[in-house]
Amino acid sequence: MFRNKAWRKDSGHALRTRPQLEALESRVVPSTNTGNAWPHPELVTLSFAPDGTIIAYNSAGKAITNDLNAEFARLGSSAAWQKEVLRAAQVWAQQTNLNFAVLGDSGVPFGQVSGSYQQGDTDIGDIRIGGYGGGASGFLGAAHYPPPVNNYSIAGDIYFNTDQAFHVGSDYDLFTVAAHEIGHALGLGHGAYGSVMSASYPGLETGLSTDDVNGIQAIYGGARDVDRYDANVGANNSFYNATTLTINPTYLRTRVTDVDITTNSDSDYYKFVAPVGSNSSLHLVVQSQGLSLLSPRFWVYNAAQQQMAYYTSYGSYGTKMEVDIPGIVDGATYYIKVAGAEPATAFGTGAYGVSLNLGGSSDLVIVPPTTTTANGSSLHDSGGVYQKGGDVLAPTHHPVHKPAPRTVHRVDGAHIAKPSVHTAAMLKALQHMSARSAADLLDGTL
């Protein structure tokens, strides 16, 4: 979580243990792995909570509600600012074995046990995104670590301080802040000074540093893996090496799943022979929707490798392209090429699937992976620190707060006290979240 350097010690609550002022953090400390990670990184869902969603209750019992959409309207259309958040997620996925997809959000209060899953709920994203006014001199953003330290729906949730002056392309840059908080929501602690995961706001960043990349790859198994067709000798990256698809001669259809545009230069080639009895057109689906944030494009060629069709989804992230290609002849060979529509951006990579129908009664559906992971048998939330500038001050007391209604009684780190107060009081109110289940507070200034 970001915060301002104007932090000062709160004297209104006795500390349970004496705060310790430690040495200045090293400016070359590499990124830290908190030991937490999503159990199913093949698909981590994101959702933008609707305004009015309850984030917490203050000490007077008044609800603190999400106002992110209304406040961020100053940044442009919702599509414009949400793209910055999605880009902030996708730069991490581009580097390792992660995929993101966007879900609708039911508006259930943050921190609630809204279902039985710590991952894979269909009503809210694994990572929920919201915001509220935390004071113009307070923090910039906050995040909860993923499981197992948070083993129910609060895992990964992110909040922006909507009282801060966010911008797109200048300080405080929304992409930079979002990338930092998403890094925590994926299991990273703080990283080297000047990186996205720096313990101080690093200024406008356009991508990840080497330290950021090393950190996320250490959690999720190294660089992004190629799919099973690219892993074979003679990867399917040309007409010559195209993967052969067999069309079912009875149902006249087939599909390809668990495939991936792994790098910005990757492209996948497929070929098929239209069986006898095919329609004169091919119904073709190329889908990243529910699978990743890939913006795909594709080409269709005849046996002479002459282009018959070209379609792009440029500007759409996690989409389903569904078209009919005329001129199909029984017994003829055809090729399909799939690549990223935005090869210069992180949206040029991601998982996808392909479905072909040459006369079947219905398409073969491309189904997202199953990621449902039950809540822990004993629900808990914990972990995290907050930091100030180059030094670390680690109070351990927890302010009294009123928990939101729930079916299981416990202290919940998502409960943040009253917003729109001066910095010290805001940080005091956030200490519980920081010490138990939020990732950190990150300074707004160097």
C-alpha positions as CSV (number, residue, x, y, z in Angstrom):
1,M,0.0,0.0,0.0
2,F,1.3,3.5,-0.8
3,R,1.4,6.2,1.8
4,N,2.7,9.7,2.3
5,K,6.0,10.6,4.0
6,A,4.1,12.8,6.4
7,W,3.4,9.7,8.6
8,R,3.8,10.5,12.2
9,K,3.4,8.3,15.3
10,D,-0.1,8.0,16.7
11,S,-0.3,8.6,20.4
12,G,-3.9,7.9,20.8
13,H,-3.5,4.1,21.2
14,A,-1.1,2.3,23.4
15,L,1.1,-0.1,21.4
16,R,1.1,-3.7,22.4
17,T,4.8,-3.9,21.7
18,R,7.4,-1.1,21.4
19,P,7.9,0.1,17.8
20,Q,11.4,-0.5,16.5
21,L,13.1,1.9,14.2
22,E,15.2,-0.2,11.9
23,A,18.0,0.8,9.6
24,L,17.3,2.4,6.2
25,E,16.2,-0.2,3.7
26,S,18.8,-1.2,1.2
27,R,18.4,0.5,-2.2
28,V,19.5,-2.8,-3.9
29,V,17.4,-5.3,-2.0
30,P,15.9,-7.7,-4.5
31,S,12.2,-8.4,-4.5
32,T,10.8,-10.6,-1.7
33,N,8.6,-13.6,-2.0
34,T,6.0,-13.7,0.8
35,G,5.4,-17.4,0.5
36,N,1.9,-16.8,-0.8
37,A,0.6,-17.6,-4.3
38,W,-2.7,-18.3,-6.1
39,P,-3.3,-22.1,-6.1
40,H,-4.5,-21.8,-9.8
41,P,-2.4,-19.2,-11.5
42,E,-3.6,-20.5,-14.9
43,L,-6.6,-18.2,-14.4
44,V,-6.9,-15.5,-11.8
45,T,-10.0,-13.4,-12.2
46,L,-10.4,-9.6,-11.7
47,S,-13.6,-7.7,-10.9
48,F,-14.3,-4.0,-10.5
49,A,-16.7,-3.5,-7.6
50,P,-19.7,-1.3,-8.3
51,D,-19.9,2.0,-6.4
52,G,-21.7,1.7,-3.1
53,T,-20.2,-1.7,-2.3
54,I,-19.3,-1.8,1.4
55,I,-15.6,-1.9,2.0
56,A,-15.7,-1.6,5.8
57,Y,-17.4,0.0,8.8
58,N,-15.9,2.8,10.8
59,S,-15.9,2.9,14.6
60,A,-19.3,4.6,14.6
61,G,-20.8,1.8,12.6
62,K,-21.1,3.8,9.4
63,A,-20.4,2.0,6.2
64,I,-17.4,3.0,4.1
65,T,-18.4,2.4,0.5
66,N,-16.6,2.1,-2.8
67,D,-16.5,5.2,-4.9
68,L,-13.9,4.2,-7.4
69,N,-16.0,4.5,-10.5
70,A,-17.4,7.9,-9.8
71,E,-14.0,9.3,-8.7
72,F,-12.0,7.9,-11.5
73,A,-14.4,9.3,-14.1
74,R,-12.1,12.3,-14.0
75,L,-9.5,10.1,-15.8
76,G,-11.8,9.5,-18.7
77,S,-14.2,6.7,-19.7
78,S,-14.3,3.6,-17.5
79,A,-12.8,1.6,-20.4
80,A,-9.8,4.0,-20.4
81,W,-8.9,3.8,-16.8
82,Q,-9.8,0.2,-16.4
83,K,-7.4,-0.6,-19.2
84,E,-4.6,0.9,-17.2
85,V,-5.5,-1.5,-14.3
86,L,-5.7,-4.5,-16.7
87,R,-2.4,-3.5,-18.3
88,A,-0.9,-3.5,-14.8
89,A,-2.1,-7.0,-14.3
90,Q,-1.0,-8.2,-17.7
91,V,2.6,-7.1,-17.5
92,W,2.9,-9.7,-14.7
93,A,1.2,-12.4,-16.7
94,Q,3.4,-11.7,-19.7
95,Q,6.4,-12.7,-17.7
96,T,5.3,-16.0,-16.1
97,N,2.7,-18.7,-15.8
98,L,-0.3,-16.5,-15.0
99,N,-3.5,-15.6,-16.9
100,F,-6.1,-13.0,-15.9
101,A,-9.8,-12.7,-16.9
102,V,-12.4,-10.1,-16.0
103,L,-15.6,-11.0,-14.2
104,G,-18.7,-9.0,-13.3
105,D,-18.9,-8.1,-9.6
106,S,-22.0,-8.8,-7.5
107,G,-21.4,-6.0,-5.1
108,V,-21.2,-8.2,-2.0
109,P,-19.3,-6.4,0.7
110,F,-15.5,-6.6,0.7
111,G,-14.2,-9.1,3.2
112,Q,-17.4,-11.1,3.5
113,V,-17.5,-14.8,3.3
114,S,-19.6,-14.5,0.1
115,G,-19.2,-18.1,-0.9
116,S,-17.2,-21.2,-0.3
117,Y,-14.1,-20.4,-2.3
118,Q,-10.9,-18.5,-1.8
119,Q,-10.4,-18.7,-5.6
120,G,-12.8,-19.4,-8.4
121,D,-16.0,-17.7,-7.2
122,T,-18.3,-16.9,-10.1
123,D,-19.9,-13.8,-8.5
124,I,-16.7,-11.8,-7.7
125,G,-13.2,-11.7,-9.0
126,D,-10.4,-13.5,-7.1
127,I,-8.9,-10.0,-7.0
128,R,-11.6,-7.4,-6.4
129,I,-10.8,-3.7,-7.2
130,G,-12.3,-0.8,-5.3
131,G,-11.5,2.5,-3.7
132,Y,-12.5,5.1,-1.1
133,G,-11.3,8.5,0.1
134,G,-8.4,8.1,2.4
135,G,-7.2,11.6,2.5
136,A,-5.1,13.5,0.0
137,S,-2.0,13.1,2.1
138,G,-2.5,9.5,2.9
139,F,-1.8,6.2,1.1
140,L,-2.1,5.6,-2.6
141,G,-3.3,2.0,-2.7
142,A,-3.5,-1.2,-0.6
143,A,-3.6,-4.9,-1.4
144,H,-4.2,-8.2,0.4
145,Y,-1.8,-11.1,-0.2
146,P,-3.1,-14.2,-2.0
147,P,-3.7,-17.5,-0.2
148,P,-2.7,-19.2,1.9
149,V,-2.2,-16.4,4.4
150,N,-5.6,-15.1,3.4
151,N,-7.7,-18.2,2.8
152,Y,-11.1,-16.8,1.8
153,S,-12.5,-14.2,-0.5
154,I,-10.5,-11.3,0.9
155,A,-7.4,-12.7,-0.7
156,G,-5.9,-10.4,-3.4
157,D,-8.4,-7.5,-2.9
158,I,-7.1,-4.1,-3.8
159,Y,-8.2,-0.6,-2.8
160,F,-7.2,2.8,-4.3
161,N,-7.3,6.0,-2.3
162,T,-9.7,8.1,-4.4
163,D,-8.7,11.3,-2.6
164,Q,-5.3,11.1,-4.3
165,A,-4.6,12.9,-7.6
166,F,-4.3,9.9,-9.9
167,H,-3.4,10.4,-13.6
168,V,-2.8,8.3,-16.7
169,G,0.8,8.9,-17.9
170,S,1.9,11.3,-15.1
171,D,2.3,11.2,-11.3
172,Y,0.5,9.7,-9.5
173,D,0.4,7.3,-12.4
174,L,-2.5,4.8,-12.1
175,F,-0.7,2.0,-14.0
176,T,2.4,2.3,-11.7
177,V,0.3,2.2,-8.5
178,A,-1.9,-0.6,-9.8
179,A,1.1,-2.7,-10.9
180,H,2.6,-2.4,-7.5
181,E,-0.6,-3.4,-5.7
182,I,-1.3,-6.3,-8.1
183,G,2.3,-7.5,-7.4
184,H,1.4,-7.8,-3.8
185,A,-1.9,-9.4,-4.7
186,L,0.1,-12.0,-6.5
187,G,2.4,-12.7,-3.5
188,L,5.3,-10.3,-3.9
189,G,6.7,-8.2,-1.1
190,H,8.8,-5.1,-1.7
191,G,11.6,-5.0,-4.2
192,A,14.6,-3.0,-5.3
193,Y,14.5,0.8,-5.1
194,G,13.2,2.2,-8.4
195,S,11.3,-1.0,-9.4
196,V,7.5,-1.3,-9.6
197,M,7.7,-3.1,-6.3
198,S,9.8,-0.4,-4.7
199,A,8.8,0.5,-1.1
200,S,8.5,4.1,-2.2
201,Y,6.5,5.3,-5.2
202,P,9.2,5.2,-8.0
203,G,7.7,7.7,-10.3
204,L,6.0,6.9,-13.6
205,E,6.9,3.4,-14.8
206,T,5.9,1.8,-18.1
207,G,6.8,-1.8,-17.3
208,L,8.5,-4.1,-14.9
209,S,12.2,-4.0,-13.9
210,T,14.5,-7.0,-14.0
211,D,14.0,-7.3,-10.2
212,D,10.2,-7.4,-10.6
213,V,10.4,-10.1,-13.3
214,N,12.8,-12.2,-11.2
215,G,10.5,-11.9,-8.3
216,I,7.3,-13.0,-10.0
217,Q,9.0,-15.8,-11.9
218,A,10.4,-17.2,-8.6
219,I,6.8,-17.5,-7.4
220,Y,5.1,-18.9,-10.5
221,G,7.6,-21.2,-12.0
222,G,9.9,-19.2,-14.2
223,A,9.3,-17.6,-17.6
224,R,6.0,-18.2,-19.3
225,D,5.8,-21.8,-20.6
226,V,5.1,-22.5,-24.2
227,D,2.1,-24.7,-25.1
228,R,2.3,-28.3,-26.0
229,Y,2.5,-27.6,-29.8
230,D,5.3,-25.1,-29.4
231,A,7.1,-27.5,-27.1
232,N,7.4,-30.1,-29.8
233,V,10.3,-30.2,-32.2
234,G,9.4,-28.0,-35.2
235,A,7.0,-25.6,-33.3
236,N,3.9,-24.6,-35.1
237,N,5.2,-21.2,-36.1
238,S,5.0,-21.5,-39.9
239,F,2.9,-23.0,-42.7
240,Y,5.4,-25.8,-42.9
241,N,5.2,-26.7,-39.2
242,A,1.4,-26.1,-38.9
243,T,-0.4,-28.3,-36.3
244,T,-2.8,-30.7,-38.1
245,L,-6.4,-30.5,-36.8
246,T,-8.7,-33.5,-37.4
247,I,-12.3,-32.6,-38.2
248,N,-14.8,-35.1,-36.8
249,P,-16.3,-36.6,-40.0
250,T,-19.7,-37.1,-38.4
251,Y,-20.1,-33.9,-36.4
252,L,-17.9,-31.8,-38.7
253,R,-16.2,-29.9,-35.9
254,T,-13.2,-29.8,-33.7
255,R,-11.6,-27.5,-31.1
256,V,-8.1,-26.7,-29.7
257,T,-7.7,-25.7,-26.1
258,D,-4.9,-25.0,-23.7
259,V,-2.9,-23.1,-26.3
260,D,-1.0,-19.9,-25.7
261,I,0.6,-16.9,-27.4
262,T,3.6,-17.0,-25.1
263,T,5.7,-14.1,-26.3
264,N,5.0,-11.0,-28.4
265,S,6.7,-12.7,-31.4
266,D,4.8,-16.0,-31.1
267,S,2.3,-17.1,-33.7
268,D,0.5,-20.4,-34.0
269,Y,-0.3,-22.1,-37.3
270,Y,-3.0,-24.8,-37.8
271,K,-4.1,-26.7,-40.8
272,F,-7.2,-28.9,-41.6
273,V,-8.8,-30.7,-44.5
274,A,-12.5,-30.0,-45.0
275,P,-14.3,-33.4,-44.8
276,V,-16.9,-34.5,-47.3
277,G,-20.3,-33.1,-46.4
278,S,-18.9,-29.8,-45.0
279,N,-20.8,-26.6,-45.4
280,S,-19.5,-24.1,-47.9
281,S,-18.4,-21.9,-45.0
282,L,-16.3,-22.3,-41.9
283,H,-17.7,-21.1,-38.6
284,L,-14.6,-20.1,-36.7
285,V,-14.2,-19.0,-33.0
286,V,-10.9,-17.7,-31.7
287,Q,-11.4,-17.0,-28.0
288,S,-9.4,-15.5,-25.1
289,Q,-12.6,-14.6,-23.1
290,G,-12.5,-16.3,-19.8
291,L,-9.0,-17.6,-20.5
292,S,-6.7,-14.5,-20.5
293,L,-6.4,-10.8,-21.4
294,L,-4.9,-11.6,-24.8
295,S,-6.1,-9.4,-27.6
296,P,-6.0,-11.9,-30.5
297,R,-6.0,-11.7,-34.3
298,F,-6.2,-14.4,-36.9
299,W,-5.8,-15.2,-40.6
300,V,-7.3,-17.9,-42.8
301,Y,-5.4,-19.2,-45.8
302,N,-6.2,-21.6,-48.6
303,A,-4.0,-24.5,-49.7
304,A,-1.9,-22.2,-51.8
305,Q,-1.3,-20.1,-48.6
306,Q,-3.3,-17.2,-50.1
307,Q,-5.1,-15.1,-47.5
308,M,-8.9,-15.6,-47.4
309,A,-9.7,-13.6,-44.3
310,Y,-8.1,-11.5,-41.6
311,Y,-9.7,-10.4,-38.3
312,T,-8.4,-8.5,-35.3
313,S,-9.7,-7.7,-31.8
314,Y,-7.3,-4.8,-31.3
315,G,-8.4,-2.9,-28.2
316,S,-10.4,-5.8,-26.7
317,Y,-8.8,-7.7,-23.9
318,G,-10.2,-11.2,-23.2
319,T,-12.6,-11.5,-26.1
320,K,-14.4,-13.9,-28.3
321,M,-14.1,-13.6,-32.1
322,E,-16.8,-15.5,-34.0
323,V,-16.9,-15.3,-37.8
324,D,-18.1,-17.2,-40.9
325,I,-15.5,-17.8,-43.6
326,P,-17.1,-18.6,-47.0
327,G,-15.6,-20.5,-49.9
328,I,-14.8,-23.8,-48.2
329,V,-14.5,-26.8,-50.5
330,D,-14.7,-30.5,-49.5
331,G,-11.3,-32.1,-49.5
332,A,-9.4,-28.9,-49.6
333,T,-6.7,-27.9,-47.1
334,Y,-6.9,-24.7,-45.1
335,Y,-4.6,-22.9,-42.7
336,I,-5.4,-20.7,-39.6
337,K,-2.8,-18.4,-38.1
338,V,-3.3,-16.9,-34.6
339,A,-1.2,-14.2,-33.0
340,G,-1.5,-11.2,-30.6
341,A,-3.3,-8.2,-32.0
342,E,-1.1,-5.9,-29.9
343,P,2.4,-7.4,-30.3
344,A,4.0,-4.3,-28.8
345,T,2.1,-4.5,-25.5
346,A,1.5,-7.1,-22.8
347,F,-1.9,-7.7,-24.3
348,G,-0.1,-9.5,-27.1
349,T,0.3,-12.6,-25.0
350,G,-2.0,-15.0,-23.2
351,A,-4.0,-18.2,-23.4
352,Y,-6.7,-18.8,-26.0
353,G,-8.7,-21.5,-27.7
354,V,-10.0,-22.2,-31.2
355,S,-13.3,-23.9,-32.3
356,L,-14.1,-24.9,-35.9
357,N,-17.5,-25.9,-37.2
358,L,-18.1,-26.9,-40.8
359,G,-21.6,-28.1,-40.5
360,G,-22.2,-29.4,-37.0
361,S,-25.4,-28.5,-35.2
362,S,-23.5,-26.6,-32.5
363,D,-20.0,-25.4,-31.8
364,L,-17.7,-27.2,-29.4
365,V,-17.5,-24.8,-26.4
366,I,-14.1,-23.5,-25.2
367,V,-14.4,-23.9,-21.4
368,P,-12.3,-21.9,-19.0
369,P,-10.2,-23.9,-16.5
370,T,-11.7,-24.9,-13.2
371,T,-10.1,-23.0,-10.4
372,T,-12.5,-23.4,-7.5
373,T,-10.6,-23.7,-4.3
374,A,-12.5,-24.2,-1.1
375,N,-12.0,-21.8,1.8
376,G,-9.6,-22.9,4.4
377,S,-11.1,-25.2,7.1
378,S,-10.2,-22.5,9.7
379,L,-10.6,-19.1,8.1
380,H,-7.9,-16.5,8.7
381,D,-6.2,-13.4,7.4
382,S,-2.8,-12.2,8.3
383,G,0.5,-11.0,7.0
384,G,2.0,-7.7,5.8
385,V,3.8,-4.6,6.9
386,Y,3.6,-1.0,6.2
387,Q,6.6,1.2,5.5
388,K,7.7,4.8,5.5
389,G,10.2,6.2,3.1
390,G,13.6,4.6,3.4
391,D,13.1,3.5,6.9
392,V,10.7,1.0,8.5
393,L,8.5,1.6,11.5
394,A,6.6,-1.5,12.6
395,P,4.0,-0.8,15.2
396,T,2.1,-4.0,16.0
397,H,-1.1,-2.7,17.7
398,H,-4.5,-3.2,16.2
399,P,-7.1,-0.4,16.5
400,V,-10.6,-1.4,17.7
401,H,-13.0,-1.5,14.8
402,K,-16.5,-2.8,14.2
403,P,-16.5,-5.9,12.1
404,A,-18.8,-6.2,9.2
405,P,-21.7,-8.8,9.5
406,R,-20.5,-12.3,8.7
407,T,-21.4,-15.9,9.2
408,V,-18.1,-16.7,10.8
409,H,-16.9,-14.4,13.6
410,R,-13.3,-13.3,13.4
411,V,-11.2,-10.2,13.0
412,D,-11.0,-9.3,9.4
413,G,-8.1,-7.4,8.0
414,A,-10.2,-5.8,5.3
415,H,-12.0,-3.6,7.7
416,I,-10.6,-0.1,7.4
417,A,-11.6,2.7,9.7
418,K,-13.1,6.0,8.8
419,P,-11.7,7.7,5.6
420,S,-11.1,11.3,4.9
421,V,-9.0,12.0,8.0
422,H,-5.5,13.3,8.4
423,T,-2.6,11.1,7.5
424,A,-1.7,9.9,11.0
425,A,-5.3,8.9,11.8
426,M,-5.7,7.2,8.5
427,L,-2.6,5.1,9.0
428,K,-3.6,4.3,12.5
429,A,-6.9,3.1,11.1
430,L,-5.1,1.0,8.5
431,Q,-2.7,-0.6,10.9
432,H,-4.9,-3.6,11.4
433,M,-5.3,-4.3,7.7
434,S,-1.5,-3.8,7.2
435,A,-0.4,-6.0,10.1
436,R,-2.8,-8.8,9.4
437,S,-3.8,-9.1,5.7
438,A,-2.8,-6.2,3.6
439,A,0.5,-6.2,1.8
440,D,1.9,-2.9,2.9
441,L,1.7,0.8,2.8
442,L,3.9,2.4,0.2
443,D,5.0,6.0,0.4
444,G,3.5,8.5,-2.0
445,T,6.7,10.5,-2.1
446,L,10.3,9.7,-2.2
